[in-house]
Amino acid sequence: MFVATLTANASAQSSVQLYGIVDAAIRHTNNEGTTATGGSGNVTRLIGGGMSQSRWGINVTEDMGGGLKAIANLENRFTTDNGTPLTPYFQQSWVGLQSSSFGRVTMGRQYNVLFDLVTSTYASYPYSPYFEAYKPEIGFALGARADNMVKYMAEFGSIRGAVQVSAGEKSPTGGKTAGGYLRWASGGLAAGVGYQNYEFASGKKIDAWTVGGSFRTGPWYFNTGYGQNKVDDGLTPTDRAVLSNFWGGGANGGFGGPAFLAANKREIVKLGVGYQFTPQLNIGAHYFHAKQSGNAASADGKANFFTMAADYAFSKRTDAYVELDMTRLKGQTSLNGADGTANGARSRNGYTIGLRHRF
C-alpha cells in the first residue's frame, strides 16, 4: 500500500498557468447630462475595458491519474484606466475535481449557469462572448456569478448539462440559488435552455429563464436568444437594492427613471450575425429588444439596442476594435447620466475604439 501511494504521488503532474487580458478603450456617448440639462451633454472617457473586462488569473491542474484531475482558479478583474481592482478582489475563486468519465464539480465563487449557457452556446461574438462596454444581454444573468456555489457539469457526446446550488448562509442580502441548463451542439449548430433563481433575504425570489441557439457555417455566425426575469411582489428595500445591482448599469440595459424597480418582469430578445472577412478581420451586428412590466402601468417600458463592431487581430494575442451602438427607450423609463442617476433622456448613441492584449 505504501509503495503504491508513493508511485501514485510520483506520477501525479501539476501545472500552474498565469493568464490575463489587458483592455483599454476610448468611449464617447451623448445624452450623459443631468435632469437639469434634459439629459443633453456628451462624455468622452478612457475606460478600462471595451471589448473585454481586464483581468489576471491563475489556473491550477493536478493530474492524479485514472482520468481524475484536481482543478482550481483564482481570477481578479480590474479597470485598466486607473488600476482599480473590482470588488470582491477575486471575481472567481473555486476548487474542484474533474473526471473524464463523470464530469466535474467545483466549489466557490464562480459563473452561474445562465452565464455559462449564453456565453458557450449563443454568445454575441464568437471571438468574445459579449462587448463589455455595451452588454444588454448580461443584465438578465442575475449578476453572472454567485458566492458559496457548488456546481456540477457533465458532457456526454453532443449533450452538456449543469446544475448549481448556493447557500444563502443567513446573509443580510440573501444569496441562496438553484438552477441548471441543458445544451446540445453538433456540426455548427448549438442550442440550449437554462433556469436559475435567487432568494432574497426576505425569502422572496427572482426566477430567470433563457433559451437560444447559434449556427456557424463557413465565415458566417448567427445567434438568437430569449431571456426573462420574473420577481415576486412584496420586496423589501434591502431586496430592491440587490435587484438594482442585478438590473442596473447603463451597459446592462439602460433602464432607469420611475419604472426602473417598479417592474416585476423583464424580457429580452436578441438577434445577431457575424462575418469573418479574413483570418484577422471579424465584424458583427446585434439587435436587442427588451421590455418590462409590472402591476401598474407606470412600470411599463421598452428598449431597443443596436450594436456593431469590427475587430482586427494583429496577432494571436493582440487585437484592435471599433464599435458603434444606439439605445432607444419608451415608456416611463430613462437613461442614467454620467453621475449614475436617471436624467430623463430616452436615446443615446456611442462609439468605442480600443486595444486588447491577451496572455
CORSULSUL-V479650 format. One record per residue. SS is DSSP state (h for helix, s for strand, l for the rest). PHI is phi as a letter, one per 40 degrees, with the letter a starting at -180 (* if undefined). NEAR is the number of other C-alpha atoms within 12 Angstrom. Layout:
((SS,PHI,NEAR) (SS,PHI,NEAR))
This chain:
((l,*,7) (h,c,8) (h,c,9) (h,c,10) (h,c,12) (h,c,11) (h,c,13) (h,c,16) (h,c,16) (h,c,15) (h,c,15) (l,c,20) (s,b,18) (s,b,19) (s,b,18) (s,b,18) (s,b,19) (s,c,19) (s,b,22) (s,i,24) (s,b,31) (s,b,34) (s,b,40) (s,a,34) (s,a,35) (s,c,28) (s,b,32) (s,b,29) (s,b,34) (l,b,29) (l,f,35) (l,b,36) (l,c,26) (l,c,24) (h,d,24) (h,c,16) (h,c,16) (l,g,21) (l,g,29) (l,c,25) (l,h,24) (l,c,21) (s,b,24) (s,b,19) (s,a,25) (s,c,24) (s,b,32) (l,c,34) (l,i,37) (l,c,43) (l,c,43) (l,b,36) (l,c,38) (l,c,37) (s,a,34) (s,a,30) (s,a,28) (s,b,24) (s,b,24) (s,b,25) (s,b,24) (s,b,26) (s,c,24) (l,c,24) (l,g,20) (l,g,15) (l,g,17) (s,b,22) (s,b,28) (s,c,30) (s,b,29) (s,a,30) (s,a,31) (s,b,28) (s,a,32) (s,b,30) (s,b,30) (s,a,30) (s,c,28) (l,c,29) (l,c,22) (l,b,16) (l,g,18) (s,c,17) (s,c,21) (s,c,21) (s,b,13) (s,c,18) (s,d,18) (s,c,24) (s,c,29) (s,b,33) (s,a,31) (s,a,31) (s,b,28) (s,a,29) (s,b,30) (s,b,29) (s,b,24) (l,c,20) (l,b,16) (l,b,19) (s,g,23) (s,b,29) (s,b,29) (s,b,35) (s,b,31) (s,h,28) (s,c,34) (s,a,36) (s,c,36) (l,c,45) (h,c,45) (h,c,52) (h,c,38) (h,d,36) (h,c,43) (h,c,43) (h,c,36) (h,c,33) (h,b,41) (l,a,46) (l,c,41) (l,c,44) (s,b,40) (l,c,31) (l,c,32) (s,a,29) (l,d,27) (l,a,36) (l,c,43) (l,d,36) (l,c,43) (l,a,42) (l,b,40) (h,d,43) (h,c,52) (h,c,43) (h,c,37) (h,b,47) (l,c,45) (l,f,44) (l,g,33) (l,g,30) (s,b,36) (s,a,40) (s,c,34) (s,f,30) (s,c,33) (s,b,34) (s,b,38) (s,b,30) (s,b,33) (s,b,26) (s,b,22) (s,b,17) (l,g,12) (l,c,18) (s,b,20) (s,b,31) (s,b,32) (s,a,35) (s,b,33) (s,b,38) (s,a,34) (s,b,34) (l,c,25) (l,c,23) (l,f,17) (l,f,16) (l,c,20) (l,c,19) (l,b,27) (l,g,31) (l,h,34) (s,c,31) (s,b,38) (s,a,33) (s,i,38) (s,a,32) (s,a,37) (s,b,33) (s,b,37) (s,b,29) (s,a,26) (s,a,17) (l,f,13) (l,g,21) (s,c,23) (s,a,32) (s,a,35) (s,a,38) (s,b,35) (s,a,38) (s,a,38) (s,a,40) (s,b,38) (s,b,43) (s,b,35) (l,c,35) (l,c,28) (l,c,26) (l,g,26) (l,c,28) (s,b,32) (s,b,41) (s,b,31) (s,b,41) (s,b,36) (s,a,44) (s,a,34) (s,i,37) (s,a,36) (s,a,37) (s,a,30) (s,b,26) (s,a,16) (l,f,15) (l,c,21) (s,c,23) (s,b,33) (s,b,35) (s,a,40) (s,a,36) (s,a,39) (s,b,35) (s,b,40) (s,a,37) (s,b,37) (s,b,29) (s,b,36) (l,c,27) (l,c,21) (l,g,20) (l,c,26) (l,c,21) (h,d,16) (h,c,20) (h,d,30) (h,c,30) (h,c,20) (h,c,30) (h,c,41) (h,c,28) (h,c,23) (h,c,34) (h,c,40) (l,c,33) (l,g,32) (h,c,39) (h,c,34) (h,b,35) (l,h,44) (l,g,48) (l,c,50) (l,a,39) (l,g,31) (l,d,25) (l,c,34) (l,d,40) (l,b,38) (l,c,32) (l,c,38) (l,b,35) (s,a,34) (s,b,43) (s,b,38) (s,a,37) (s,b,31) (s,b,38) (s,b,33) (s,a,37) (s,a,31) (s,b,35) (s,a,29) (s,b,26) (l,c,18) (l,a,16) (l,d,17) (l,c,22) (s,b,23) (s,b,30) (s,b,35) (s,a,39) (s,b,33) (s,a,37) (s,b,31) (s,b,38) (s,b,33) (s,b,38) (s,a,37) (s,b,40) (s,a,28) (l,a,26) (l,c,18) (l,b,17) (h,c,17) (h,c,22) (h,c,28) (l,c,32) (s,a,39) (s,b,36) (s,a,36) (s,b,32) (s,b,40) (s,b,37) (s,a,41) (s,a,34) (s,a,39) (s,b,33) (s,b,37) (s,b,28) (s,c,24) (l,c,18) (l,a,16) (l,c,15) (l,b,20) (s,b,20) (s,a,31) (s,b,33) (s,a,37) (s,b,31) (s,b,37) (s,b,30) (s,a,34) (s,b,35) (s,b,38) (s,b,31) (s,b,34) (s,b,29) (s,g,26) (l,c,31) (l,b,36) (l,a,41) (l,c,48) (s,c,40) (l,c,35) (l,c,26) (l,c,18) (l,g,22) (l,b,26) (s,c,33) (l,b,31) (l,g,32) (l,c,36) (l,b,36) (s,a,33) (s,a,38) (s,b,29) (s,a,33) (s,a,35) (s,b,38) (s,b,33) (s,a,37) (s,b,35) (s,b,35) (s,b,30) (s,b,26) (l,b,19))
